[in-house]
Amino acid sequence: MSPQDQNQPNQVPPGGYQPQGPPPGWKPPKKPFYQRVWFIVVASIVGLIVLVSIIPSNGDSSSASTSSDPTTAPATQPQASTKPSPKPSPKPSPKPSAKPSAKAPTTKAPATPATAVRVTQVVDGDTIKVSSGQTVRLIGIDTPERGQCGYEKAREHLQVLLAGDPVLLIAVPNRDDKDRYGRLLRYVIVPSLADEDAGLNQIQSGLGIARYDGRDGYGTHPKQVAYIAADAKTPAYCSKPTVPPTTKPSQQPTQETEELFFANCAEARASGVPLPLTPGAPGWNSRLDRDKDGKACE
């Protein structure tokens, strides 16, 4: 069969018979040479591309093997130091803030310092009781205690000063509100006497001294300077008067004179000592000499 006959489609022979398969001795035509070469080249390129994409490169394989096997690390890699690195100190965890507790009662003077009251009792020259039922200690002064010279005089003077009209109790900020005996610590002001300060008046009368202030650990107060100045220039009520010299030697004080004490002239008369009392005599006390003539309980 000629090549031309091979390229022609099979024709059905007359009678409708169509042969099954190629006729005996038939061979497929060979492809041209250039087509076979082109197919080989394309197949080779495709296979090379597939191999490159699947097989890792030498560098990748070496790095993979290095990372997987630590014993095959290159010799040029520096060895890690065997000295342990200092461990960072743990940061202190913040402590929970304590809940604010209830405010403790303060012993400081109140924010509103002035209080109007009436005096119900004068205890001594620096202590009174008032209509509110409280006991008040005058700030910054000290007067004689019971049994000491000037006690009665200081108490009577304060009683006259505070009698009648209401007085003002003035608290001092940043100072204790009360002393250790529970007494209020206050200035006592007398409005009816042009706001006379009772404590300063006691000092100026020689019946009290400036005390319990910043000089002895009790804290300063606003009138401390005025109190100290008045104390420095006012002679004390109980300072003994100078006895003019005479030709007859005066009686010298004895131990009995120092121990014998009369609170008033009634006690002196009841004791039976010679009257009037004179300086140096048993039981002599300058506060009993009210007219200051050197004779007491005349």
C-alpha positions in Angstrom: 0.0 0.0 0.0 1.4 3.3 -1.0 1.8 6.2 1.5 -1.0 8.1 -0.2 -3.3 5.2 0.3 -2.3 5.1 4.0 -3.4 8.7 4.5 -6.7 8.1 2.9 -9.6 7.1 5.3 -10.7 3.6 5.1 -13.3 3.0 2.5 -16.0 0.5 3.0 -15.8 -2.2 0.3 -18.8 -3.0 -1.6 -21.3 -5.2 0.1 -20.9 -3.3 3.5 -18.0 -5.3 4.9 -15.6 -3.4 7.1 -12.4 -5.2 8.0 -11.5 -5.5 11.8 -8.0 -4.0 12.6 -5.3 -3.2 10.2 -4.7 -5.3 7.3 -2.0 -7.9 7.5 1.5 -6.5 7.1 0.5 -2.9 8.0 3.1 -0.8 10.0 2.5 2.6 11.5 4.3 5.4 9.7 7.5 6.7 11.4 7.5 10.3 12.7 10.0 12.6 11.2 13.4 12.9 12.9 13.1 16.5 14.0 9.8 15.7 15.8 11.5 12.9 17.8 14.5 15.2 18.8 12.1 18.0 19.9 10.1 15.5 22.1 13.3 14.3 23.8 14.5 17.8 24.5 11.2 18.9 26.0 11.0 15.8 28.1 14.5 16.3 29.4 13.8 19.9 30.4 10.6 19.0 32.2 12.3 16.2 34.1 15.2 18.5 35.2 12.8 21.1 36.5 11.0 18.4 38.5 14.2 17.1 40.0 15.4 20.6 41.0 12.2 21.4 42.7 12.1 18.1 44.7 15.8 17.5 45.6 17.2 20.2 48.1 20.5 21.9 47.2 23.8 21.0 48.9 23.7 24.1 51.1 20.2 23.3 52.3 21.0 19.7 52.9 24.2 20.6 54.8 22.4 23.1 57.0 19.6 20.7 57.6 22.0 18.0 58.6 23.9 20.4 60.8 20.8 21.5 62.6 19.6 17.9 63.1 22.9 16.5 64.2 24.9 18.7 66.7 27.9 16.4 66.5 28.6 17.4 62.9 28.9 21.2 63.6 31.7 22.9 61.6 35.0 23.4 63.4 34.9 27.2 62.8 31.7 27.6 64.9 32.7 29.2 68.3 32.2 27.1 71.3 29.6 28.4 73.8 31.0 29.6 77.1 30.6 27.1 80.0 30.3 30.0 82.5 26.7 30.2 83.6 25.1 33.5 82.9 23.7 35.4 85.9 20.1 34.8 86.4 18.0 37.9 86.4 16.7 38.7 89.8 13.0 38.4 90.0 11.1 41.6 90.2 9.4 42.1 93.5 5.7 41.8 93.1 3.8 44.8 94.2 2.3 44.4 97.6 -1.4 44.9 97.7 -2.2 48.3 99.2 -3.8 48.1 102.6 -7.3 49.2 102.8 -7.7 52.5 104.6 -8.6 51.8 108.2 -11.0 53.9 110.2 -9.5 57.1 111.3 -8.2 57.0 114.8 -9.6 59.6 117.2 -7.3 62.6 117.2 -6.0 64.3 120.3 -5.4 67.6 118.5 -7.4 70.7 119.1 -10.7 71.0 117.1 -11.0 72.9 113.8 -13.5 75.3 115.4 -11.5 76.5 118.4 -13.7 79.1 120.2 -16.5 78.0 122.6 -18.5 80.3 124.9 -19.2 78.9 128.4 -19.8 80.0 132.0 -17.3 79.2 134.8 -18.9 77.1 137.5 -15.8 76.6 139.7 -12.3 77.9 140.0 -10.2 74.9 141.2 -6.9 76.9 141.5 -5.0 79.6 139.7 -4.8 77.8 136.4 -7.7 75.3 136.4 -11.5 75.9 136.1 -14.7 73.9 135.6 -17.2 75.2 133.1 -20.9 74.8 132.3 -20.3 72.1 129.7 -19.2 69.8 132.6 -15.5 69.8 131.5 -12.4 70.8 133.4 -10.2 73.4 131.6 -6.4 73.9 132.1 -5.1 77.3 131.0 -2.4 77.0 128.4 1.2 78.2 128.9 1.1 79.1 132.6 1.6 77.5 136.0 0.4 78.8 139.4 1.1 77.5 143.0 -0.4 74.2 144.0 -2.5 73.7 147.1 -0.3 74.2 150.2 2.2 76.5 148.4 2.7 80.2 148.8 0.3 82.1 146.6 -2.2 79.3 146.0 -5.2 81.0 147.6 -4.3 84.4 146.2 -4.0 83.0 142.6 -7.3 81.1 142.9 -9.1 84.1 144.4 -7.7 86.5 141.7 -8.9 84.1 138.9 -12.3 83.7 140.5 -12.9 87.5 140.6 -11.6 87.8 137.0 -13.9 85.1 135.6 -17.0 85.8 137.7 -20.3 86.7 136.1 -20.2 86.9 132.3 -19.5 84.0 129.9 -15.9 83.4 128.8 -14.4 82.1 125.6 -12.4 78.9 125.5 -9.8 79.2 122.6 -8.2 76.0 121.4 -4.7 76.2 119.9 -4.2 74.4 116.5 -1.5 71.7 116.3 -1.4 71.4 120.1 -2.9 68.6 122.2 -6.6 69.0 122.9 -6.3 67.6 126.4 -3.5 66.9 129.0 -2.8 63.6 130.6 -5.5 64.2 133.2 -8.2 64.7 130.6 -8.4 68.5 131.1 -9.1 70.7 128.0 -6.1 72.9 127.2 -7.4 76.3 126.3 -6.8 80.1 126.4 -9.5 81.6 128.6 -10.7 85.0 127.2 -13.0 87.4 129.1 -15.0 89.3 126.5 -16.6 91.6 129.1 -13.1 92.9 130.0 -12.0 93.9 126.5 -11.0 90.3 125.7 -8.7 90.0 128.6 -6.5 86.9 128.5 -6.9 85.3 132.0 -3.6 83.4 131.7 -1.6 86.5 130.8 -3.4 88.4 133.6 -2.3 85.9 136.1 1.4 86.3 135.0 1.2 90.1 135.0 -0.2 89.9 138.6 2.7 87.9 139.8 0.5 84.9 140.6 1.7 82.7 137.8 4.7 81.9 135.6 5.2 81.1 131.9 5.5 77.3 131.7 4.5 74.2 129.7 5.6 75.7 126.4 8.2 75.1 123.7 11.0 75.5 126.2 10.1 72.3 128.1 8.8 70.0 125.4 5.1 70.9 125.4 5.1 72.7 122.1 5.0 76.4 121.3 1.8 78.4 121.4 0.9 81.7 119.8 1.2 83.7 123.0 4.3 82.1 124.3 6.6 85.2 123.6 4.1 87.5 125.3 3.8 85.2 128.3 7.6 84.9 128.7 8.2 88.6 128.4 5.5 89.3 131.1 7.0 86.7 133.4 10.5 88.2 133.0 9.5 91.7 134.1 6.9 90.9 136.8 8.1 90.0 140.3 6.5 87.0 141.9 3.9 87.5 144.5 5.6 85.3 147.0 9.1 86.9 146.8 10.1 87.9 150.3 10.3 91.7 150.9 13.6 93.2 151.9 13.7 93.9 155.7 15.3 97.3 156.5 18.4 96.9 158.7 17.9 97.7 162.4 20.2 97.9 165.5 18.5 94.8 166.9 19.4 91.7 165.0 16.3 90.1 163.4 15.3 86.6 164.2 16.9 84.1 161.9 14.7 81.5 160.1 14.8 78.1 161.8 13.9 74.6 160.7 10.6 75.1 162.4 9.9 78.3 160.4 10.5 76.4 157.1 8.2 73.5 158.0 5.4 75.5 159.6 2.8 76.8 157.1 -0.5 78.5 157.6 -3.0 78.6 154.7 -4.7 81.6 156.3 -4.7 83.7 159.4 -7.4 81.6 161.1 -5.0 78.7 161.1 -2.3 80.9 162.5 -4.5 82.1 165.4 -5.7 78.6 166.1 -2.0 77.4 166.3 -1.2 79.7 169.2 1.9 81.3 167.6 2.6 84.9 168.6 0.8 87.4 166.3 1.3 89.3 164.2 3.6 87.2 162.2 6.8 89.0 161.1 9.5 87.9 158.6 11.6 85.1 160.1 9.0 84.2 162.7 7.5 80.6 162.7 4.7 80.3 160.1 5.6 83.6 158.4 4.2 83.8 154.8 4.3 87.0 152.7 0.9 86.2 151.2 -0.7 86.6 154.6 0.7 90.1 154.7 -2.0 91.7 152.6 -1.1 95.3 153.2 2.6 94.6 152.7 3.7 96.3 155.9 5.9 93.4 157.1 3.2 92.2 159.6 0.8 89.4 158.9 -2.5 88.4 160.7 -2.5 91.7 162.8 
